[in-house]
Amino acid sequence: MSRPRYIRPDPGGAVPRTAMVMAAGIGKRMRPLTATRPKPLVEVKGRTLLDHTFDRLRAAGVARAVVNVHYLADALEAHLRHRVHGIEVIVSDEREQLMETGGGLAKALPLLGEDPFLVVNSDNLWLDGPTDAIRMLAARWDDALMDALLLLIPYARAHNHSGQGDFHLDAAGRITGRRKPGRVAPFVFTGVQIVSPRLIRDAPSGPFSTNVFWSRAIAEGRAFGLVHQGFWSEVNEPGAIARTEALLADG
C-alpha cells in the first residue's frame, strides 16, 4: 500500500507575482570555480545555484523574475533562456557597471512594478521546512506596517556562515542591527525578503548596498523579520559546496 503524499500546509497570503533575483556578483571568494562561470552557475548536488533558486520560486507560484547580470553575463543569459521554464524572465543589464545590491534594486525598479515583490540572492541554498518559506513570508506581510520583511535563520543553524550574524528581533518581529562591535547577532539574513517599492525611494546614484535602505526602514520601524523553519546554507567559497552536499545527504 502506497504511503499518502505529504502536502505542505499553505499559510495563506498572496505570494508576490514578481521576484528580483540578484545574480550580478563577481564571486571572488568562489575562485577558481568562477574563473569560467558566474557564481549563480556553480553547482550543488548537480544543479546550479540559480536552478535551485528558481525551483523555490516556481514552487511558491512566482510568475515572473527580474534577474540582474554583470559578470560573464552572456553565459548567465544563455542559461536563463535554455534552462529556466515556467517563469517569465526579464534581464536587468549591469554589464557597464556593477551596481551592488542596493544599486541593482534601484536600477531594476522600473521593471518590478508597483506592488510588493520578492528579492532573492542566488548564492545561497535553502529548503523549505514544514511550510513553504516564500508562502510563509507572504502570509506575514503587512503592507500597512512594513517596507521590508526579511527571512532570517538562527545563527546556530546558519550553515557555512563565517560572519557574526546580522540582526536582532524584538517581540513584535521588528529587526535591529548588531548592537555592539564584535558581538554575534542571533539571526542571519538568508538572502530572501519581500519589499515594497517604498523601500527603494530616494536612492543614491551609482553602486551601493541594500543596507542604505534597510537602515532607514529600521529607523522608521518598518523593517521586520521572520524566522526560517527549514534548511539554509551559505555557499560562499569552494569548500562550502562539499559541506553543503554532506549536510543535505545527512538529512
PAKOL-518012 format. One line per field, with one value per atom (N, C-alpha, C): atom name; x, z negated, y. Coordinates in Angstrom, 3 decimals, padded with zeros to 6 digits. Each point is the difference from the previous one (the first is absolute). Example, Ala and Ser with C-alpha at 12.3 -4.5 7.8 and 13.67 -1.06 7.14 Angstrom:
atom = [N|CA|C|N|CA|C];
xx = [013.190|-000.890|000.900|-000.350|000.820|-000.770];
zz = [-007.800|000.000|000.000|000.720|-000.060|-000.730];
yy = [-005.690|001.190|001.200|001.050|001.190|001.090];
END
This chain:
atom = [N|CA|C|N|CA|C|N|CA|C|N|CA|C|N|CA|C|N|CA|C|N|CA|C|N|CA|C|N|CA|C|N|CA|C|N|CA|C|N|CA|C|N|CA|C|N|CA|C|N|CA|C|N|CA|C|N|CA|C|N|CA|C|N|CA|C|N|CA|C|N|CA|C|N|CA|C|N|CA|C|N|CA|C|N|CA|C|N|CA|C|N|CA|C|N|CA|C|N|CA|C|N|CA|C|N|CA|C|N|CA|C|N|CA|C|N|CA|C|N|CA|C|N|CA|C|N|CA|C|N|CA|C|N|CA|C|N|CA|C|N|CA|C|N|CA|C|N|CA|C|N|CA|C|N|CA|C|N|CA|C|N|CA|C|N|CA|C|N|CA|C|N|CA|C|N|CA|C|N|CA|C|N|CA|C|N|CA|C|N|CA|C|N|CA|C|N|CA|C|N|CA|C|N|CA|C|N|CA|C|N|CA|C|N|CA|C|N|CA|C|N|CA|C|N|CA|C|N|CA|C|N|CA|C|N|CA|C|N|CA|C|N|CA|C|N|CA|C|N|CA|C|N|CA|C|N|CA|C|N|CA|C|N|CA|C|N|CA|C|N|CA|C|N|CA|C|N|CA|C|N|CA|C|N|CA|C|N|CA|C|N|CA|C|N|CA|C|N|CA|C|N|CA|C|N|CA|C|N|CA|C|N|CA|C|N|CA|C|N|CA|C|N|CA|C|N|CA|C|N|CA|C|N|CA|C|N|CA|C|N|CA|C|N|CA|C|N|CA|C|N|CA|C|N|CA|C|N|CA|C|N|CA|C|N|CA|C|N|CA|C|N|CA|C|N|CA|C|N|CA|C|N|CA|C|N|CA|C|N|CA|C|N|CA|C|N|CA|C|N|CA|C|N|CA|C|N|CA|C|N|CA|C|N|CA|C|N|CA|C|N|CA|C|N|CA|C|N|CA|C|N|CA|C|N|CA|C|N|CA|C|N|CA|C|N|CA|C|N|CA|C|N|CA|C|N|CA|C|N|CA|C|N|CA|C|N|CA|C|N|CA|C|N|CA|C|N|CA|C|N|CA|C|N|CA|C|N|CA|C|N|CA|C|N|CA|C|N|CA|C|N|CA|C|N|CA|C|N|CA|C|N|CA|C|N|CA|C|N|CA|C|N|CA|C|N|CA|C|N|CA|C|N|CA|C|N|CA|C|N|CA|C|N|CA|C|N|CA|C|N|CA|C|N|CA|C|N|CA|C|N|CA|C|N|CA|C|N|CA|C|N|CA|C|N|CA|C|N|CA|C|N|CA|C|N|CA|C|N|CA|C|N|CA|C|N|CA|C|N|CA|C|N|CA|C|N|CA|C|N|CA|C|N|CA|C|N|CA|C|N|CA|C|N|CA|C|N|CA|C|N|CA|C|N|CA|C|N|CA|C|N|CA|C|N|CA|C|N|CA|C|N|CA|C|N|CA|C|N|CA|C|N|CA|C|N|CA|C|N|CA|C|N|CA|C|N|CA|C|N|CA|C|N|CA|C|N|CA|C|N|CA|C|N|CA|C|N|CA|C|N|CA|C|N|CA|C|N|CA|C|N|CA|C|N|CA|C|N|CA|C|N|CA|C|N|CA|C|N|CA|C|N|CA|C|N|CA|C|N|CA|C|N|CA|C|N|CA|C|N|CA|C|N|CA|C|N|CA|C|N|CA|C|N|CA|C|N|CA|C|N|CA|C|N|CA|C|N|CA|C|N|CA|C|N|CA|C|N|CA|C|N|CA|C|N|CA|C|N|CA|C|N|CA|C|N|CA|C|N|CA|C|N|CA|C|N|CA|C|N|CA|C|N|CA|C|N|CA|C|N|CA|C|N|CA|C|N|CA|C|N|CA|C|N|CA|C|N|CA|C|N|CA|C|N|CA|C|N|CA|C|N|CA|C|N|CA|C|N|CA|C|N|CA|C|N|CA|C];
xx = [000.858|-000.858|000.891|-000.250|000.841|-000.289|001.048|-000.138|-000.635|-000.923|-000.618|001.044|-000.163|000.952|-000.152|001.145|-000.023|-000.195|-000.930|-000.258|000.275|000.898|000.317|-001.231|-000.203|-001.115|000.223|-001.067|000.070|-000.434|000.903|-000.360|-000.895|-000.314|-000.810|000.860|-000.627|000.753|000.400|-000.149|000.286|001.498|000.571|001.424|000.239|001.031|000.285|000.150|-000.536|000.063|001.415|000.787|001.316|001.095|001.133|001.189|001.174|000.862|001.281|001.060|000.688|001.049|001.353|000.738|001.287|001.064|000.532|000.911|001.190|000.317|001.007|001.385|000.143|001.271|001.134|001.225|001.190|000.407|-000.290|000.305|001.482|000.715|001.449|000.359|-000.778|000.339|-000.234|-000.725|-000.273|001.040|001.019|001.056|000.742|000.476|000.117|-001.249|-001.056|-001.191|-000.620|000.075|-000.626|000.931|001.131|000.857|-000.660|-000.860|-000.610|-001.519|-000.586|-001.465|-000.415|-001.160|-000.491|-000.408|000.077|-000.277|-001.371|-001.071|-001.297|-000.024|001.006|000.040|000.920|000.529|000.713|-001.017|000.376|-000.944|000.128|-001.143|-000.112|-000.982|000.440|-000.819|-000.461|000.883|-000.279|-000.898|-000.369|-000.829|000.637|-000.128|000.590|-000.748|000.704|-000.650|-001.191|000.125|-001.110|-001.201|000.238|-001.100|-000.682|000.791|-000.601|-000.905|000.466|-000.800|-001.313|000.072|-001.230|-000.911|000.546|-000.852|-000.892|000.588|-000.760|-001.028|000.383|-000.943|-001.180|000.311|-001.046|-000.961|000.548|-000.832|-000.944|000.449|-000.838|-001.028|000.117|-000.968|000.383|001.292|000.454|-000.108|-000.509|-000.280|001.099|000.733|001.019|001.190|001.180|001.214|000.852|000.466|000.972|001.363|000.944|001.316|001.054|000.809|001.058|001.263|000.714|001.176|001.141|001.224|001.202|001.165|000.545|001.177|-000.387|000.711|-000.300|-001.501|-000.510|-001.446|-000.552|000.777|-000.500|-000.303|000.878|-000.218|-001.232|-000.187|-001.163|-001.292|000.007|-001.197|-000.311|001.016|-000.232|-000.638|000.470|-000.585|-001.465|-000.268|-001.381|-000.911|000.495|-000.815|-000.278|000.986|-000.103|-000.366|000.204|-000.187|-001.125|-000.475|-001.045|-001.335|-000.952|-001.319|-001.085|-001.155|-001.141|-000.066|001.008|000.028|000.496|-000.700|000.467|001.264|001.037|001.275|000.281|000.357|000.387|001.381|000.901|001.381|000.176|000.623|000.453|001.506|000.425|001.365|000.922|000.986|001.000|001.392|000.055|001.303|000.943|-000.511|000.869|000.514|-000.807|000.415|-000.743|000.751|-000.597|-000.553|-001.293|-000.682|-000.075|000.527|-000.142|-001.484|-000.297|-001.356|-001.046|000.283|-000.959|-000.126|001.144|-000.036|-000.666|000.180|-000.673|-001.502|-000.483|-001.440|-000.522|000.726|-000.436|-000.045|001.004|000.041|-001.153|-000.340|-001.039|-001.412|-000.135|-001.321|-001.055|000.316|-001.032|-000.525|000.779|-000.417|-000.817|-000.013|-000.558|-001.455|-000.513|-001.410|-000.253|-001.256|-000.403|-000.410|-000.033|-000.422|001.219|-000.187|001.104|000.565|001.311|000.643|001.020|000.353|001.046|001.368|000.988|001.395|000.725|000.727|000.654|001.446|000.942|001.393|000.195|000.771|000.162|001.244|000.638|001.236|-000.137|-001.230|-000.260|-000.909|-000.094|-000.889|-000.897|-001.301|-000.919|-001.056|-000.500|-001.092|-001.121|-001.227|-001.137|-000.070|-000.574|-000.305|-001.412|-000.739|-001.380|-000.892|000.353|-000.762|000.920|-000.488|000.756|000.449|001.305|000.550|-000.534|-000.114|-000.501|-001.468|-000.783|-001.419|-000.132|000.904|-000.013|000.282|000.974|000.260|-001.229|-000.623|-001.178|-001.129|-000.166|-001.059|000.279|001.281|000.376|000.011|000.101|000.137|-001.203|000.255|-001.024|000.432|-000.645|000.450|-000.166|-000.931|-000.200|001.129|000.666|001.036|001.418|000.171|001.319|000.451|001.296|000.660|000.928|000.405|000.857|-000.298|-000.076|-000.179|001.050|000.985|001.155|-000.173|000.350|000.040|001.350|-000.037|001.201|000.167|001.228|000.299|000.764|-000.311|000.802|001.479|000.850|001.438|000.487|-000.548|000.441|-000.341|-000.972|-000.394|000.424|000.857|000.473|001.252|-000.189|001.110|000.963|001.277|001.090|000.044|-000.744|000.062|001.249|000.832|001.270|-000.021|-001.132|-000.091|-000.461|-000.432|-000.430|-001.499|-000.750|-001.433|-000.345|-001.294|-000.433|-000.959|-000.986|-001.091|-000.433|-000.665|-000.799|-001.469|-000.868|-001.448|-000.626|-000.915|-000.720|-001.287|-000.768|-001.183|-001.054|-000.002|-000.980|000.501|001.238|000.553|000.770|000.186|000.815|001.472|000.780|001.425|000.823|001.119|001.025|001.333|001.005|001.307|000.799|001.253|000.875|000.212|-000.182|000.054|001.418|000.873|001.351|001.009|001.023|001.050|000.620|000.217|000.623|-000.953|-001.257|-000.986|-000.787|-000.332|-000.755|-001.480|-000.619|-001.449|-000.692|-001.173|-000.629|-000.602|-000.182|-000.627|000.834|-000.026|000.716|-001.027|000.230|-000.877|000.210|-001.080|000.091|000.163|-000.180|000.018|-001.368|-001.056|-001.375|-000.805|-000.742|-000.802|-001.145|-001.024|-001.040|000.196|-000.037|000.142|-001.095|-000.321|-000.887|000.834|-000.527|000.726|000.304|-000.768|000.295|001.410|000.513|001.338|001.068|-000.253|001.041|-000.081|-000.558|-000.126|001.304|000.169|001.143|001.324|000.165|001.210|001.203|001.165|001.221|000.336|000.821|000.453|001.172|000.169|001.126|-000.203|001.045|-000.095|-000.106|-000.814|-000.093|-000.686|000.103|-000.536|-001.471|-000.724|-001.379|-000.059|001.121|000.016|-000.486|000.171|-000.489|-001.511|-000.709|-001.454|-000.416|000.686|-000.352|000.179|001.096|000.261|-001.122|-000.469|-001.105|-001.277|-000.298|-001.204|000.056|001.188|000.152|-000.268|000.560|-000.196|-001.472|-000.720|-001.423|-000.894|000.584|-000.788|-000.777|000.479|-000.740|000.783|001.021|000.762|-000.272|-000.483|-000.405|000.746|-000.011|000.629|-000.917|000.217|-000.734|001.013|-000.125|000.990|-000.304|000.999|-000.115|-000.060|-000.897|-000.191|000.766|000.611|000.642|001.516|000.593|001.457|000.508|001.210|000.634|001.506|000.688|001.453|000.537|001.002|000.721|001.000|000.016|000.941|000.926|001.011|000.796|001.436|000.436|001.346|-000.006|000.990|-000.065|-000.223|000.616|-000.163|-001.420|-000.770|-001.370|-000.900|000.397|-000.823|-000.054|001.161|000.026|-000.645|000.208|-000.613|-001.519|-000.497|-001.432|-000.588|000.668|-000.475|-000.009|001.003|000.035|-001.155|-000.288|-001.123|-001.325|-000.170|-001.224|-000.093|001.114|000.001|-000.350|000.384|-000.294|-001.423|-000.751|-001.381|-000.121];
zz = [000.000|000.000|000.000|000.898|000.103|-001.131|-000.415|-001.062|000.543|-000.755|000.483|000.263|001.080|000.339|-000.967|-000.548|-000.932|000.771|-000.452|000.607|-001.046|000.318|-000.953|-000.256|-001.239|-000.281|000.661|000.491|000.606|-001.040|-000.432|-001.061|000.475|001.296|000.529|000.291|000.563|000.376|001.461|000.688|001.431|000.232|000.659|000.336|001.047|-000.167|001.023|001.379|000.998|001.358|000.556|-000.463|000.583|-001.040|000.452|-000.845|000.693|-000.796|000.467|-000.419|000.955|-000.280|000.168|-001.086|000.011|000.498|001.199|000.640|000.669|-000.388|000.734|-000.631|-001.168|-000.706|000.725|-000.329|000.648|-000.631|-001.277|-000.644|-000.236|-000.516|-000.188|-000.958|-001.067|-000.993|000.531|001.108|000.579|001.044|000.209|000.937|-000.501|000.876|001.462|000.778|-000.682|000.733|000.822|-000.495|000.704|001.029|000.277|001.081|001.351|000.109|001.296|-000.033|-001.135|-000.088|-001.071|000.155|-001.071|-001.205|-001.171|-001.233|-000.004|000.520|-000.011|000.801|000.856|000.784|-000.616|-001.192|-000.756|-000.456|000.047|-000.275|-001.423|-000.587|-001.255|000.241|-000.276|000.243|001.460|000.927|001.413|000.617|-000.765|000.537|-000.369|000.881|-000.285|-001.136|-000.668|-001.038|000.564|001.233|000.630|000.201|000.402|000.184|-001.323|-001.070|-001.328|-000.369|000.291|-000.294|000.759|001.287|000.790|-000.399|-000.507|-000.532|-001.114|-000.898|-001.129|000.471|000.949|000.518|000.690|000.811|000.738|-000.959|-001.023|-000.960|-000.744|-000.217|-000.729|000.890|001.310|000.909|000.538|-000.070|000.579|001.525|000.628|001.437|000.855|-000.532|000.803|-000.877|000.619|-000.739|000.794|-000.676|000.552|-000.536|000.898|-000.383|000.442|-000.949|000.420|000.360|001.003|000.521|000.163|-000.237|000.214|000.426|-000.926|000.262|000.862|001.105|000.946|000.306|000.327|000.179|001.149|001.066|001.129|-000.411|-000.803|-000.466|-000.880|-000.845|-000.882|000.797|000.987|000.817|000.814|000.509|000.747|-000.892|-001.220|-000.934|-000.281|-000.192|-000.261|001.178|001.216|001.182|000.159|-000.253|000.351|-001.162|-001.241|-001.138|-000.937|000.096|-000.912|000.720|-000.559|000.615|-001.052|000.466|-000.882|-000.689|000.190|-000.580|001.069|000.183|000.932|-000.564|000.825|-000.446|000.742|-000.747|000.548|-000.545|000.845|-000.403|-000.291|-001.136|-000.315|000.234|001.029|000.510|-000.743|-000.708|-000.688|000.586|001.291|000.612|-000.125|000.164|000.004|-001.386|-001.030|-001.368|-000.979|-000.860|-001.069|-001.052|-000.284|-000.845|-001.473|-000.371|-001.346|-000.290|-001.235|-000.273|000.019|-000.681|-000.029|001.341|000.638|001.317|001.033|-000.130|000.918|-000.136|-001.243|-000.221|000.586|-000.230|000.506|001.525|000.644|001.459|000.561|-000.688|000.497|-000.380|-000.851|-000.532|001.085|001.129|001.033|000.577|-000.128|000.519|-001.015|-001.246|-001.082|-000.311|000.496|-000.206|-001.276|-000.274|-001.113|-001.244|000.058|-001.131|-000.753|-001.236|-000.714|000.806|-000.091|000.785|-000.867|000.435|-000.659|000.468|-000.862|000.389|-000.510|000.886|-000.344|000.485|-000.904|000.392|000.593|001.068|000.678|-000.445|-001.094|-000.421|-001.331|-000.422|-001.172|000.409|-000.848|000.278|-001.196|000.245|-001.100|000.438|-000.992|000.197|-000.963|000.435|-000.852|-001.199|-001.087|-001.157|000.133|-001.107|000.073|000.910|000.149|000.837|001.036|001.209|001.037|-000.528|000.041|-000.608|000.658|001.313|000.684|-000.331|-000.038|-000.372|-001.450|-000.856|-001.394|-000.095|000.783|000.045|000.483|001.060|000.563|-001.020|-000.809|-001.007|-001.108|-000.270|-001.066|000.493|001.307|000.536|-000.361|-000.509|-000.322|000.634|001.105|000.773|-000.757|-000.960|-000.773|-000.993|-000.425|-001.022|000.542|001.136|000.418|001.312|000.069|001.269|000.400|-000.979|000.271|-001.017|000.489|-000.857|000.407|-000.875|000.309|-000.594|000.777|-000.506|-000.680|-001.282|-000.812|-000.466|-000.279|-000.528|-001.315|-001.037|-001.227|000.275|-000.662|000.229|-000.109|-000.950|-000.229|001.158|000.844|001.140|001.336|-000.056|001.225|000.490|000.722|000.427|000.907|-000.264|000.784|-000.098|-000.933|-000.190|-000.794|000.554|-000.633|-000.679|000.019|-000.602|-001.440|-000.508|-001.397|-000.119|000.995|-000.030|000.492|000.183|000.608|-000.851|-000.627|-000.607|-001.339|-000.766|-001.157|000.386|-000.708|000.176|-001.331|000.024|-001.234|-000.072|-001.040|-000.235|001.086|000.680|001.063|001.360|000.058|001.269|000.750|-000.607|000.650|-000.143|001.029|-000.035|-000.382|-000.659|-000.245|000.348|000.260|000.364|-001.222|000.231|-001.110|-000.889|-001.316|-000.908|-000.446|-000.123|-000.487|000.956|000.379|000.867|-000.650|000.823|-000.499|-000.630|-000.209|-000.593|001.105|-000.212|000.987|-000.095|001.143|000.051|000.151|-000.586|-000.041|001.310|000.986|001.253|001.204|001.032|001.256|001.114|000.864|001.153|001.007|000.453|000.940|001.443|000.293|001.390|000.636|-000.794|000.508|-000.758|000.719|-000.654|000.912|-000.617|000.730|-000.301|001.030|-000.199|000.762|-000.502|000.703|000.855|001.151|000.770|-000.824|-001.098|-000.881|-000.560|-000.196|-000.568|000.895|001.323|000.977|000.355|-000.858|000.298|-000.305|000.674|-000.244|000.047|001.039|000.114|000.359|-000.595|000.423|001.441|000.628|001.346|-000.092|001.029|000.055|-000.878|-000.161|-000.777|-001.506|-000.693|-001.461|-000.530|-001.308|-000.656|-000.381|-000.085|-000.497|-001.434|-000.715|-001.372|-000.082|001.070|000.020|-000.204|000.696|-000.130|-001.332|-000.387|-001.254|-001.201|-000.026|-001.140|-000.175|001.118|-000.087|-000.477|000.540|-000.406|-001.469|-000.482|-001.419|-000.858|000.395|-000.758|-000.038|001.069|000.071|-000.600|-000.475|-000.574|001.026|001.249|001.075|000.613|-000.710|000.444|-000.970|000.519|-000.820|000.443|-000.859|000.312|-000.337|000.673|-000.238|000.009|-000.948|-000.164|000.928|000.786|000.929|-000.786|000.421|-000.706|000.638|001.160|000.718|000.001|001.038|000.146|000.763|-000.410|000.735|-000.096|001.105|000.004|000.880|-000.507|000.816|000.865|001.293|000.911|000.510|-000.802|000.221|000.439|-000.008|000.439|000.383|000.774|000.548|-001.037|-001.163|-001.022|-000.528|000.112|-000.497|000.839|001.238|000.854|-000.570|-000.272|-000.550|-001.372|-000.826|-001.330|000.090|000.933|000.182|000.519|000.956|000.538|-001.089|-000.882|-001.092|-000.970|-000.306|-000.889|000.605|001.294|000.674|000.020|000.215|000.018|-001.370|-001.072|-001.359|-000.430|000.889|-000.347|-000.939];
yy = [-001.195|001.195|001.240|000.915|001.186|000.969|000.693|000.977|001.273|000.645|001.246|001.072|000.758|001.059|001.164|000.441|001.122|001.295|000.813|001.305|001.072|000.934|001.059|000.868|000.404|000.910|001.347|000.582|001.325|001.019|000.890|000.943|001.138|000.050|001.089|001.219|001.031|001.191|-000.063|001.099|000.048|000.099|-000.992|000.022|001.083|000.827|001.014|-000.640|000.672|-000.530|000.057|000.983|000.268|-000.183|-000.528|-000.118|000.675|000.618|000.496|-001.011|-000.588|-000.984|000.690|000.097|000.679|-000.982|000.252|-000.961|000.678|001.238|000.767|-000.033|-000.624|000.058|-000.715|000.374|-000.563|-001.323|-000.198|-001.271|-000.227|001.009|-000.119|-001.131|-000.163|-001.032|-001.415|-000.126|-001.311|-000.397|000.813|-000.359|-001.235|-000.894|000.145|-000.401|-000.460|-000.462|001.118|001.230|001.117|000.650|-000.626|000.504|-000.184|-001.005|-000.320|000.010|000.291|000.025|001.004|000.617|000.870|-000.841|000.589|-000.752|-000.679|000.624|-000.685|-001.299|-000.231|-001.238|-001.052|000.256|-001.033|-001.042|-001.271|-001.083|-000.542|-000.299|-000.732|-001.142|-001.199|-001.201|-000.078|000.341|-000.164|001.044|001.020|001.087|001.331|000.975|001.296|000.689|000.906|000.790|000.760|000.489|000.712|-000.919|-001.250|-000.944|-000.306|-000.157|-000.216|001.178|001.212|001.192|-000.020|-000.296|-000.016|-001.154|-001.095|-001.070|000.530|000.790|000.539|001.034|000.842|000.997|-000.671|-001.004|-000.713|-000.706|-000.629|-000.729|000.934|001.241|000.957|000.677|-000.135|000.594|001.357|000.355|001.271|-000.084|001.065|-000.030|000.612|000.967|000.678|000.354|000.037|000.305|000.981|001.029|000.931|-000.432|-000.268|-000.518|001.009|000.490|000.917|-000.780|000.468|-000.691|001.000|-000.476|000.824|-000.884|-000.807|-000.823|-001.201|-000.211|-001.083|-000.031|001.176|000.164|-000.834|-000.190|-000.787|-001.438|-000.596|-001.368|-000.083|001.003|000.007|000.155|000.885|000.190|-001.252|-000.676|-001.239|-001.061|-000.099|-000.965|000.347|001.270|000.418|-000.340|000.177|-000.281|-001.491|-000.833|-001.415|-000.913|000.458|-000.899|000.404|001.233|000.467|-000.026|-000.734|-000.145|000.267|000.408|000.172|001.344|000.846|001.341|000.965|001.092|001.037|000.644|000.122|000.556|001.300|001.033|001.293|000.326|000.447|000.273|001.487|000.285|001.354|000.032|000.693|-000.080|000.972|-000.548|000.817|-000.228|-000.358|-000.262|001.185|001.201|001.176|000.348|-000.275|000.317|-000.896|-000.682|-000.787|000.941|-000.132|000.980|-000.393|-001.170|-000.550|-000.253|-000.419|-000.480|001.124|001.091|001.102|000.691|000.247|000.624|-000.884|-001.331|-000.923|000.061|000.103|000.142|001.308|001.084|001.301|000.006|-000.601|-000.040|-000.828|-001.095|-000.910|000.433|001.009|000.361|000.228|000.673|000.175|-001.318|-001.074|-001.307|-000.796|000.456|-000.809|000.307|001.086|000.310|000.788|000.218|000.862|-000.779|-001.318|-000.827|-000.529|-000.454|-000.647|-001.165|-000.208|-001.053|-000.729|-001.195|-000.776|000.467|-000.125|000.149|-001.246|-000.666|-001.261|000.040|-000.237|-000.157|-001.391|-000.094|-001.294|-000.748|000.431|-000.658|-000.727|-000.256|-000.818|-001.145|-001.008|-001.120|-000.222|-000.015|-000.268|-001.006|-000.738|-000.934|000.373|-000.217|000.334|-000.928|000.511|-000.816|-000.540|-000.099|-000.494|000.843|001.277|000.922|000.622|000.195|000.684|001.362|000.266|001.213|001.266|000.005|001.189|000.237|-001.065|000.147|000.454|-000.455|000.433|001.503|000.481|001.442|000.765|-000.518|000.672|000.091|-001.051|000.005|001.012|000.244|000.944|001.443|000.209|001.352|000.867|001.188|000.986|001.318|000.352|001.154|001.312|000.032|001.223|000.235|-001.070|000.105|-000.093|-000.660|-000.434|000.641|000.274|000.288|-001.139|-000.824|-001.156|-001.089|-001.234|-001.173|-001.020|-000.222|-000.828|-001.398|-001.016|-001.364|-000.202|-000.347|-000.133|-001.444|-000.388|-001.328|000.194|-000.774|000.113|-000.262|000.748|-000.103|-001.442|-000.752|-001.376|-000.928|000.394|-000.835|000.604|001.020|000.658|-000.727|-001.084|-000.849|000.777|-000.165|000.602|001.516|000.569|001.454|000.346|000.865|000.333|001.366|000.673|001.319|-000.054|001.139|000.126|000.206|-000.463|000.218|001.395|000.232|001.257|000.823|-000.663|000.752|-000.580|000.877|-000.389|000.156|-000.688|000.117|000.389|000.963|000.310|-000.829|000.195|-000.829|000.170|001.150|000.243|-000.455|-000.510|-000.455|001.059|001.180|001.021|-000.350|000.361|-000.313|001.217|-000.278|001.001|-000.642|000.816|-000.521|-000.420|-000.455|-000.361|001.216|-000.195|001.140|000.349|-001.021|000.245|-000.618|000.751|-000.574|-001.230|-001.032|-001.207|-001.000|000.378|-000.898|-000.687|-001.269|-000.760|000.355|000.294|000.212|-001.350|-000.172|-001.328|-000.472|000.890|-000.396|000.434|-000.852|000.239|000.179|000.964|000.217|-001.115|-000.625|-001.122|000.431|001.282|000.456|000.020|-000.240|-000.034|001.046|000.826|001.030|000.433|000.575|000.731|001.476|000.826|001.434|000.737|001.165|000.918|000.939|000.430|001.027|001.244|000.216|001.141|-000.056|-001.220|-000.154|000.615|-000.006|000.367|001.482|000.816|001.433|000.739|001.123|000.896|-000.757|-000.797|-000.818|000.861|-000.273|000.683|-000.358|000.785|-000.336|-000.960|-000.820|-000.921|-001.223|-000.811|-001.232|000.280|-000.797|000.097|-001.251|-000.208|-001.182|000.185|-001.112|000.032|000.505|-000.041|000.514|001.443|000.765|001.383|000.016|-000.880|-000.074|-000.620|-001.074|-000.669|000.925|000.751|000.880|001.021|000.534|000.959|-000.682|-001.188|-000.717|-000.402|-000.390|-000.333|001.227|001.145|001.237|000.405|-000.297|000.345|-001.081|-001.098|-001.090|-000.797|-000.022|-000.667|-001.169|-000.482|-001.169|-001.149|-001.120|-001.137|-001.255|-000.987|-001.274|-001.161|-001.111|-001.242|-001.135|-000.934|-001.053|-001.171|-000.383|-001.124|-001.311|-000.895|-001.269|-001.157|000.227|-001.086|000.108|-000.561|-000.077|001.223|000.464|001.097|-000.160|000.227|-000.053|001.111|000.693|000.973|-000.766|000.305|-000.648|001.103|000.294|001.205|-000.264|-001.274|-000.343|-001.476|-000.467|-001.356|-001.094|000.116|-001.029|-000.117|001.087|-000.028|-000.902|-000.276|-000.859|-001.410|-000.601|-001.355|-000.071|001.032|000.001|000.088|000.796|000.108|-001.314|-000.599|-001.292|-001.071|-000.004|-000.967|000.208|001.268|000.296|-000.464|000.227|-000.443|-001.528|-000.672|-001.467|-000.572|000.722|-000.460|000.321|000.693|000.348|001.177];
END
